[in-house]
């Protein structure tokens, strides 16, 4: 049995939002017009396609959290580090290029005395140091251009920042240093949701520059690899053994990881069932791909999705569906994908 495309779209947006958002919890969804529902479903299909074909994932993180709260002394050291003491070109919010040790010192002095100023020592964070990275083999110029556009879109309100692209490691990456205070004095205070938005925006800018990039949660992909913090990474590089961090999870941690993935498997299950009942051939093919994708996840457990036969799976009608207003935009015709 197949269902109308608008119903499939509603289920896809509803369960797709849960799959690609964190935490996995139900929230009352806004009402969507037919056109809005189609746009949301189209974006969700694109996100699913990138995830299922394992498109390279962007990495965005805030680095040096402790030292960045110590005032201008720490800021000055970080500017020297990302510029390799002037040997690597910096670029600021105006597109001006900063090269040479003396130019980096002048920049630090400008940041210290200009605008709201930065004290030599401080108990508050004065600069956010952000790392934007892609896997080895990614076009380095595209990463730099995408980082420039990302910074302009996210911080281009008159806030001072500089960035540097590093080419001395396998992973193409950009260091972006952003002043906490904007021109109006308001301070940046990014939360986990903001970091997710930064990943989405950076991935979008990479795609604009011809790089296939994705920004999905590790949990959504069933990834269980344990990533060390920057401090642990430096300890391991020095041959030291961290006291608390372990590369391999113990039994208790594996059990907690398994439970944490329950919501993921439930969401993948419903997305697959919804797509399997679509009249569109491409949707049914995607349902088959979802089954294979989930079976191949690093997290292996018995889950309902593994028992789906996409060509015949029935639709459950007792699940909540995102509301939409079918009285709006009646003139628009459905677009089959």
BELWO-V751109 format. One record per pair of residues at least 24 apart in sequence whose ideal C-beta (glycine too) atoms are under 10 Angstrom apart, sorted by sequence separation. I is the first residue (numbers start at 1). J is the second residue. D is the distance in Angstrom with one decimal. If there is no record, write none. Layout:
((I;J;D) (I;J;D))
//
This chain:
((13;37;6.5) (16;40;8.4) (20;44;7.9) (80;104;6.3) (83;107;8.7) (130;154;9.5) (141;165;8.5) (143;167;9.8) (150;174;8.8) (154;178;8.6) (155;179;8.8) (158;182;6.5) (159;183;6.7) (225;249;9.7) (286;310;8.7) (287;311;8.4) (9;34;9.0) (12;37;9.4) (13;38;9.6) (16;41;8.1) (19;44;8.8) (79;104;5.6) (80;105;8.8) (130;155;9.6) (140;165;6.8) (147;172;9.7) (151;176;5.8) (157;182;5.8) (158;183;3.8) (159;184;9.5) (224;249;7.2) (268;293;7.9) (269;294;8.2) (285;310;8.3) (13;39;9.5) (14;40;9.6) (79;105;8.8) (140;166;9.2) (147;173;8.8) (148;174;8.5) (150;176;8.1) (157;183;6.9) (158;184;8.2) (268;294;5.3) (284;310;5.9) (287;313;7.5) (10;37;6.2) (13;40;4.5) (16;43;8.8) (17;44;7.8) (20;47;6.0) (128;155;9.3) (140;167;5.9) (147;174;3.9) (151;178;7.6) (155;182;8.2) (157;184;8.3) (159;186;9.4) (226;253;8.4) (283;310;9.4) (284;311;6.6) (6;34;6.8) (9;37;5.3) (12;40;8.4) (13;41;5.4) (16;44;4.0) (19;47;8.9) (20;48;8.8) (76;104;8.7) (79;107;6.5) (80;108;8.4) (143;171;9.4) (144;172;8.0) (146;174;8.5) (147;175;9.2) (148;176;9.5) (174;202;9.4) (9;38;6.2) (12;41;5.1) (13;42;9.8) (15;44;9.0) (16;45;8.6) (19;48;8.5) (76;105;8.2) (79;108;5.6) (143;172;4.3) (144;173;9.8) (145;174;10.0) (147;176;6.5) (157;186;9.4) (159;188;8.0) (224;253;9.4) (265;294;7.0) (268;297;9.0) (284;313;9.7) (9;39;9.6) (10;40;9.2) (11;41;9.2) (12;42;9.7) (13;43;8.6) (14;44;9.6) (78;108;9.7) (142;172;8.4) (143;173;7.2) (144;174;6.2) (224;254;7.9) (264;294;8.8) (6;37;6.7) (9;40;7.5) (10;41;7.9) (13;44;5.7) (16;47;7.0) (20;51;8.1) (76;107;9.5) (77;108;9.5) (130;161;9.0) (132;163;8.2) (141;172;9.0) (143;174;6.3) (226;257;9.3) (273;304;8.9) (6;38;8.0) (9;41;3.7) (12;44;5.3) (13;45;10.0) (16;48;6.9) (19;51;8.9) (76;108;4.7) (79;111;8.2) (140;172;4.4) (265;297;8.8) (272;304;9.4) (273;305;8.4) (276;308;6.6) (278;310;9.8) (5;38;8.7) (8;41;7.8) (9;42;8.6) (12;45;7.2) (75;108;6.8) (76;109;9.2) (127;160;9.2) (128;161;8.8) (130;163;8.6) (132;165;9.4) (133;166;9.5) (136;169;8.7) (137;170;8.4) (138;171;8.1) (139;172;7.6) (140;173;9.2) (155;188;8.2) (224;257;5.5) (264;297;8.7) (272;305;5.7) (275;308;10.0) (276;309;8.0) (277;310;9.0) (127;161;8.7) (136;170;4.1) (137;171;9.4) (138;172;5.0) (140;174;9.5) (154;188;9.9) (223;257;9.9) (224;258;9.0) (265;299;8.4) (269;303;6.8) (270;304;9.4) (271;305;8.9) (276;310;3.9) (277;311;9.9) (6;41;8.9) (9;44;8.5) (73;108;10.0) (76;111;8.7) (127;162;9.8) (131;166;9.7) (135;170;8.5) (136;171;5.7) (137;172;8.5) (138;173;9.6) (222;257;9.8) (264;299;8.2) (268;303;8.0) (269;304;5.0) (270;305;8.8) (273;308;6.4) (275;310;7.3) (276;311;6.9) (277;312;9.3) (5;41;8.6) (9;45;9.2) (12;48;8.2) (72;108;7.2) (75;111;6.6) (76;112;8.1) (133;169;9.2) (135;171;6.4) (136;172;7.6) (154;190;9.8) (224;260;9.5) (261;297;8.2) (265;301;7.4) (268;304;9.5) (269;305;4.1) (272;308;5.3) (276;312;7.7) (277;313;6.8) (72;109;9.4) (75;112;8.0) (134;171;6.7) (135;172;8.3) (224;261;8.4) (261;298;9.8) (265;302;9.5) (266;303;8.2) (268;305;5.2) (269;306;9.0) (273;310;8.4) (276;313;4.3) (277;314;7.2) (278;315;9.7) (133;171;5.2) (134;172;5.3) (219;257;8.9) (223;261;9.8) (261;299;5.0) (265;303;4.1) (266;304;8.0) (267;305;9.4) (269;307;9.3) (272;310;6.5) (275;313;9.2) (276;314;8.7) (277;315;4.5) (72;111;7.4) (73;112;10.0) (133;172;7.1) (134;173;7.2) (172;211;9.6) (222;261;6.4) (260;299;9.0) (262;301;8.8) (264;303;9.2) (265;304;7.5) (266;305;8.5) (269;308;7.2) (274;313;9.3) (276;315;8.1) (277;316;9.9) (72;112;4.9) (131;171;9.8) (132;172;9.3) (133;173;3.8) (134;174;9.4) (154;194;9.2) (261;301;7.3) (265;305;6.0) (268;308;9.7) (273;313;5.1) (71;112;9.3) (72;113;9.7) (132;173;6.3) (133;174;7.6) (219;260;6.5) (220;261;9.3) (257;298;9.7) (258;299;6.7) (262;303;8.5) (264;305;9.9) (265;306;9.0) (272;313;7.4) (273;314;7.6) (274;315;6.7) (76;118;9.4) (118;160;9.9) (131;173;6.1) (132;174;4.6) (133;175;9.7) (219;261;6.3) (222;264;6.9) (257;299;6.9) (258;300;9.4) (259;301;9.9) (261;303;8.7) (273;315;6.2) (274;316;9.1) (75;118;6.2) (115;158;9.1) (131;174;7.6) (132;175;8.1) (154;197;8.4) (220;263;9.8) (221;264;8.7) (222;265;8.5) (258;301;5.9) (273;316;6.7) (74;118;9.9) (76;120;9.1) (115;159;9.2) (116;160;9.7) (130;174;8.6) (131;175;6.1) (132;176;6.3) (154;198;6.6) (219;263;8.3) (220;264;5.8) (269;313;9.7) (72;117;8.8) (73;118;9.8) (75;120;9.7) (115;160;6.6) (130;175;7.6) (131;176;7.6) (219;264;5.5) (254;299;9.3) (270;315;9.5) (274;319;8.9) (72;118;4.6) (73;119;9.5) (74;120;9.9) (114;160;7.7) (129;175;6.8) (130;176;4.4) (222;268;9.0) (270;316;7.6) (273;319;9.1) (71;118;6.6) (72;119;6.4) (73;120;5.9) (74;121;8.9) (75;122;9.5) (82;129;8.0) (129;176;7.5) (130;177;7.6) (154;201;6.3) (217;264;8.4) (220;267;8.1) (269;316;9.7) (274;321;9.8) (71;119;5.1) (72;120;4.9) (73;121;6.5) (74;122;8.8) (79;127;8.9) (81;129;9.3) (128;176;8.2) (129;177;5.4) (130;178;6.6) (150;198;7.5) (153;201;6.4) (154;202;8.9) (220;268;8.2) (71;120;5.4) (72;121;7.7) (73;122;9.2) (78;127;7.2) (82;131;9.8) (111;160;6.4) (128;177;7.3) (129;178;8.1) (153;202;9.7) (270;319;6.4) (70;120;9.4) (71;121;4.2) (72;122;7.7) (79;129;9.8) (110;160;8.2) (111;161;10.0) (127;177;5.4) (128;178;4.8) (70;121;6.4) (71;122;3.7) (74;125;9.7) (75;126;6.1) (78;129;5.8) (111;162;8.9) (127;178;6.6) (128;179;8.1) (150;201;5.7) (151;202;9.6) (153;204;9.2) (154;205;9.9) (286;337;9.9) (70;122;6.6) (71;123;8.4) (74;126;8.0) (75;127;4.9) (127;179;5.7) (128;180;6.3) (149;201;8.9) (150;202;4.8) (153;205;7.5) (69;122;6.9) (70;123;8.3) (71;124;8.5) (74;127;8.0) (91;144;8.6) (95;148;8.1) (107;160;9.4) (126;179;7.2) (127;180;6.3) (149;202;9.0) (150;203;9.4) (152;205;9.5) (283;336;9.5) (68;122;9.8) (69;123;6.8) (70;124;9.6) (71;125;9.7) (72;126;7.1) (75;129;8.9) (126;180;5.6) (127;181;9.6) (150;204;8.6) (151;205;9.6) (282;336;8.7) (283;337;7.6) (69;124;6.3) (70;125;9.0) (71;126;6.0) (72;127;9.0) (74;129;9.3) (89;144;10.0) (93;148;9.9) (107;162;6.8) (125;180;5.6) (126;181;7.9) (146;201;9.5) (147;202;7.3) (149;204;9.2) (150;205;5.0) (281;336;9.6) (282;337;6.2) (68;124;9.9) (69;125;4.5) (70;126;8.3) (71;127;9.5) (91;147;9.3) (124;180;7.7) (146;202;6.4) (149;205;4.5) (150;206;8.8) (280;336;5.7) (68;125;5.4) (69;126;7.4) (91;148;6.9) (95;152;9.1) (124;181;9.9) (146;203;8.6) (148;205;8.6) (149;206;9.3) (279;336;8.5) (280;337;6.4) (67;125;9.9) (68;126;7.0) (69;127;9.3) (93;151;7.2) (104;162;9.2) (122;180;9.9) (146;204;8.7) (147;205;7.7) (278;336;9.8) (66;125;9.8) (68;127;5.5) (92;151;9.7) (93;152;7.5) (143;202;9.3) (146;205;4.0) (147;206;9.0) (149;208;7.1) (278;337;9.5) (65;125;8.1) (67;127;9.8) (68;128;6.7) (91;151;9.1) (128;188;6.0) (130;190;9.0) (145;205;8.0) (146;206;4.4) (149;209;7.8) (68;129;5.6) (118;179;7.5) (126;187;9.5) (127;188;9.5) (128;189;9.8) (145;206;8.9) (146;207;8.5) (148;209;9.8) (67;129;8.5) (93;155;7.1) (118;180;8.9) (125;187;8.2) (128;190;7.2) (143;205;9.7) (146;208;7.1) (147;209;9.9) (62;125;9.6) (64;127;9.1) (65;128;9.2) (93;156;6.7) (116;179;8.1) (118;181;8.5) (124;187;8.1) (125;188;8.4) (142;205;9.3) (143;206;7.1) (145;208;8.7) (146;209;5.1) (64;128;9.4) (65;129;8.5) (93;157;9.5) (98;162;6.8) (115;179;7.5) (116;180;9.1) (117;181;8.9) (125;189;9.1) (142;206;6.5) (145;209;5.1) (146;210;9.7) (63;128;9.1) (64;129;4.9) (93;158;7.9) (114;179;9.7) (116;181;4.6) (130;195;9.2) (142;207;9.8) (144;209;9.2) (145;210;9.6) (146;211;7.0) (62;128;5.9) (63;129;4.9) (93;159;6.9) (94;160;9.3) (96;162;9.2) (98;164;9.1) (111;177;9.1) (115;181;7.1) (116;182;8.8) (132;198;8.4) (142;208;9.3) (143;209;8.3) (145;211;9.5) (62;129;6.7) (63;130;7.3) (64;131;9.5) (93;160;6.0) (115;182;9.1) (116;183;8.6) (132;199;9.3) (139;206;9.2) (142;209;4.2) (146;213;8.1) (61;129;9.6) (62;130;5.8) (63;131;5.1) (92;160;7.1) (93;161;5.2) (111;179;6.8) (115;183;7.1) (116;184;9.7) (130;198;7.6) (134;202;9.0) (138;206;8.1) (141;209;8.3) (142;210;6.1) (143;211;7.3) (61;130;7.3) (62;131;7.8) (92;161;6.8) (93;162;7.7) (116;185;6.2) (133;202;9.5) (134;203;9.4) (142;211;4.7) (60;130;6.8) (61;131;5.3) (91;161;9.4) (92;162;4.8) (93;163;9.3) (107;177;10.0) (115;185;9.2) (132;202;5.6) (139;209;7.8) (143;213;9.4) (60;131;7.1) (61;132;8.8) (90;161;10.0) (91;162;6.5) (92;163;8.3) (116;187;9.6) (139;210;7.4) (142;213;9.3) (222;293;8.6) (59;131;7.3) (60;132;5.7) (61;133;8.3) (90;162;4.5) (91;163;5.8) (130;202;9.7) (134;206;7.1) (139;211;6.0) (221;293;8.4) (222;294;7.2) (59;132;7.5) (60;133;7.7) (89;162;10.0) (90;163;7.0) (91;164;7.6) (132;205;9.6) (138;211;6.0) (221;294;9.9) (222;295;9.9) (224;297;8.8) (225;298;7.3) (58;132;7.3) (59;133;4.3) (89;163;9.8) (90;164;5.2) (91;165;8.6) (132;206;9.4) (138;212;9.2) (222;296;8.4) (223;297;7.9) (224;298;4.9) (58;133;7.3) (59;134;7.3) (89;164;6.8) (90;165;9.7) (138;213;8.1) (222;297;2.8) (223;298;5.8) (224;299;5.6) (57;133;9.9) (58;134;6.2) (59;135;8.6) (88;164;5.1) (89;165;8.0) (221;297;6.9) (222;298;5.3) (223;299;8.0) (224;300;9.8) (57;134;8.5) (58;135;9.2) (88;165;7.7) (134;211;7.2) (220;297;9.6) (221;298;8.2) (222;299;4.2) (56;134;6.3) (57;135;7.7) (88;166;6.8) (135;213;9.6) (221;299;9.3) (222;300;8.5) (56;135;4.9) (83;162;8.4) (88;167;8.5) (134;213;6.8) (222;301;9.4) (56;136;9.7) (58;138;9.6) (82;162;7.9) (84;164;8.1) (88;168;8.7) (218;298;9.6) (219;299;8.9) (56;137;8.5) (82;163;8.0) (83;164;5.8) (56;138;6.8) (82;164;4.4) (84;166;8.3) (79;162;7.3) (81;164;9.2) (82;165;9.6) (91;174;9.7) (82;166;7.6) (84;168;8.3) (58;143;9.4) (79;164;9.0) (90;175;9.2) (91;176;9.9) (92;177;9.9) (93;178;8.9) (93;179;9.4) (88;175;9.2) (90;177;8.7) (58;146;9.0) (60;150;8.8) (58;150;9.8) (82;174;9.1) (83;175;9.1) (82;175;4.0) (81;175;8.1) (82;176;8.8) (82;177;6.8) (79;175;9.7) (81;177;9.9) (78;175;8.2) (79;177;6.7) (78;177;6.3) (131;230;9.1) (75;177;7.5) (75;179;8.8) (68;177;8.8) (64;175;9.9) (69;180;9.7) (59;171;8.1) (63;175;7.9) (68;180;8.7) (63;176;9.9) (64;177;9.7) (59;173;8.0) (63;177;9.9) (60;176;9.4) (62;178;9.9) (62;190;7.2) (62;194;9.9) (62;195;7.4) (61;195;7.4) (60;195;6.2) (60;196;8.8) (62;198;9.5) (60;197;9.6) (61;198;9.4) (60;198;4.8) (61;199;9.4) (60;199;4.8) (58;198;9.1) (59;199;7.9) (60;200;9.4) (58;199;5.5) (60;201;8.9) (57;199;8.4) (58;200;8.7) (60;202;5.7) (58;201;9.5) (59;202;9.0) (60;203;9.0) (58;202;5.1) (58;203;4.7) (57;203;8.1) (58;204;9.6) (56;203;9.3) (58;205;9.5) (55;203;8.8) (58;206;6.7) (56;206;9.0) (55;207;9.4) (47;200;9.5) (50;203;8.6) (58;211;9.3) (56;211;8.0) (58;213;5.3) (60;215;8.2) (55;211;9.7) (56;212;6.6) (57;213;7.5) (58;214;7.2) (59;215;9.4) (50;207;9.0) (55;212;5.2) (56;213;6.0) (57;214;5.3) (58;215;5.3) (55;213;6.6) (56;214;6.7) (57;215;6.7) (58;216;9.7) (53;212;8.8) (55;214;3.9) (57;216;6.7) (54;214;8.3) (55;215;9.5) (57;217;9.6) (46;207;9.7) (53;214;9.0) (55;216;8.6) (57;218;8.3) (50;212;7.4) (54;216;9.9) (50;213;8.1) (51;214;6.2) (50;214;4.3) (51;215;9.8) (57;221;8.1) (65;229;9.6) (49;214;9.6) (50;215;8.8) (51;216;5.0) (65;230;8.9) (66;231;9.0) (50;216;7.6) (51;217;9.7) (57;223;9.3) (61;227;9.9) (63;229;10.0) (64;230;7.6) (47;214;7.8) (54;221;7.9) (63;230;6.1) (46;214;9.9) (47;215;8.8) (48;216;9.6) (59;227;9.6) (61;229;9.8) (23;192;9.7) (47;216;7.3) (51;220;6.9) (52;221;9.8) (61;230;8.6) (22;192;7.7) (51;221;6.7) (22;193;8.5) (21;193;9.2) (47;220;9.8) (22;196;7.2) (21;196;8.2) (20;196;9.4) (20;200;9.4) (24;217;9.8) (20;215;9.0) (22;217;5.8) (24;219;8.5) (20;216;6.1) (21;217;8.3) (23;219;9.8) (24;220;9.5) (19;216;8.8) (20;217;6.9) (22;219;7.2) (19;217;8.7) (22;220;8.6) (21;220;9.3) (19;219;9.7) (20;220;6.1) (19;220;5.8) (18;220;10.0) (48;268;9.9) (48;271;7.3) (44;271;8.7) (48;275;8.5) (45;275;9.0) (49;282;9.6) (52;286;7.1) (45;280;10.0) (24;260;9.3) (53;289;8.4) (23;260;10.0) (24;261;9.8) (45;282;8.4) (49;286;7.4) (52;289;4.9) (24;262;8.5) (25;263;8.2) (45;283;8.1) (48;286;6.4) (51;289;9.9) (52;290;6.8) (24;263;3.3) (51;290;9.5) (54;293;8.4) (23;263;7.9) (24;264;7.1) (49;289;8.8) (52;292;8.5) (53;293;9.1) (22;263;9.3) (45;286;7.4) (48;289;8.6) (52;293;5.2) (22;264;10.0) (24;266;7.9) (41;283;10.0) (48;290;7.7) (51;293;7.7) (52;294;10.0) (54;296;9.5) (24;267;6.7) (19;263;8.7) (18;263;7.4) (19;264;7.0) (48;293;9.4) (18;264;9.2) (21;267;9.6) (19;266;9.2) (20;267;8.7) (18;266;8.3) (19;267;3.9) (18;267;4.8) (19;268;6.5) (17;267;9.0) (18;268;10.0) (15;266;8.8) (16;267;7.9) (19;270;8.7) (15;267;5.4) (18;270;8.3) (19;271;6.3) (14;267;9.7) (15;268;8.5) (18;271;9.0) (15;269;8.7) (16;270;9.4) (15;270;4.3) (16;271;6.1) (14;270;8.3) (15;271;4.8) (14;271;9.4) (15;272;9.4) (12;270;9.4) (15;273;9.0) (16;274;9.1) (11;270;7.2) (12;271;6.6) (15;274;6.6) (11;271;7.9) (14;274;8.6) (15;275;9.8) (13;274;9.9) (11;273;8.4) (12;274;5.7) (11;274;3.9) (12;275;7.0) (10;274;8.9) (11;275;8.6) (9;274;9.2) (8;274;5.8) (11;277;8.8) (12;278;8.8) (7;274;8.6) (8;275;7.0) (11;278;9.5) (8;276;9.7) (8;277;7.0) (9;278;9.2) (7;277;8.8) (8;278;4.6) (3;274;8.2) (7;278;9.2) (8;279;8.1) (12;283;8.4) (8;280;7.7) (5;278;6.9) (2;276;9.4) (3;277;5.0) (4;278;9.3) (5;279;6.8) (9;283;9.8) (12;286;9.7) (2;277;5.6) (3;278;7.0) (4;279;7.9) (5;280;6.7) (8;283;6.6) (1;277;6.4) (2;278;6.5) (3;279;7.6) (2;279;4.3) (2;280;8.9) (5;283;8.5) (2;283;9.6) (41;322;9.8) (2;284;9.0) (40;322;8.2) (40;324;9.2) (37;322;7.5) (37;323;9.5) (38;324;9.6) (37;324;4.6) (36;324;7.3) (37;325;8.9) (35;324;9.8) (36;325;8.6) (37;326;9.0) (32;322;6.6) (34;324;6.7) (29;320;8.4) (31;322;8.7) (32;323;7.1) (33;324;6.7) (34;325;7.6) (37;328;10.0) (38;329;9.2) (46;337;9.7) (28;320;9.2) (29;321;8.8) (30;322;8.3) (31;323;4.8) (32;324;4.3) (33;325;5.3) (34;326;6.1) (36;328;8.3) (37;329;9.5) (45;337;6.2) (29;322;4.3) (30;323;7.6) (31;324;6.4) (32;325;6.9) (33;326;8.3) (34;327;9.0) (35;328;7.6) (36;329;8.1) (42;335;7.9) (26;320;6.7) (28;322;9.6) (29;323;6.1) (30;324;9.4) (31;325;5.2) (32;326;9.9) (33;327;8.6) (34;328;6.5) (35;329;4.4) (38;332;7.5) (41;335;9.7) (28;323;8.3) (29;324;9.0) (33;328;3.9) (34;329;4.9) (38;333;9.8) (42;337;6.7) (32;328;8.9) (33;329;4.8) (34;330;7.3) (35;331;9.5) (38;334;7.1) (39;335;9.9) (41;337;8.1) (31;328;9.0) (33;330;9.5) (34;331;9.5) (35;332;5.1) (38;335;6.3) (34;332;5.8) (33;332;8.5) (34;333;9.5) (38;337;9.1) (34;334;8.0) (35;335;10.0) (11;315;7.7) (15;319;7.9) (11;316;9.4) (14;319;7.8) (15;320;9.5) (17;322;7.7) (14;320;6.7) (15;321;9.4) (16;322;9.7) (8;315;8.8) (14;321;5.7) (15;322;9.0) (7;315;8.4) (11;319;7.4) (13;321;9.1) (14;322;4.1) (11;320;9.6) (13;322;5.2) (14;323;9.3) (7;317;9.8) (11;321;6.1) (12;322;9.1) (1;312;9.0) (10;321;4.9) (11;322;8.0) (13;324;8.7) (1;313;9.8) (3;315;5.9) (10;322;5.1) (1;314;6.8) (2;315;9.1) (9;322;8.9) (10;323;8.2) (1;315;7.4) (3;317;9.6) (7;321;7.6) (10;324;6.0) (9;324;8.4) (7;324;9.9) (6;324;7.6) (6;326;7.6) (9;334;8.7) (6;334;6.6) (9;337;9.4) (5;334;5.4) (4;334;8.5) (5;335;8.6) (5;336;6.8) (5;337;8.5))
//
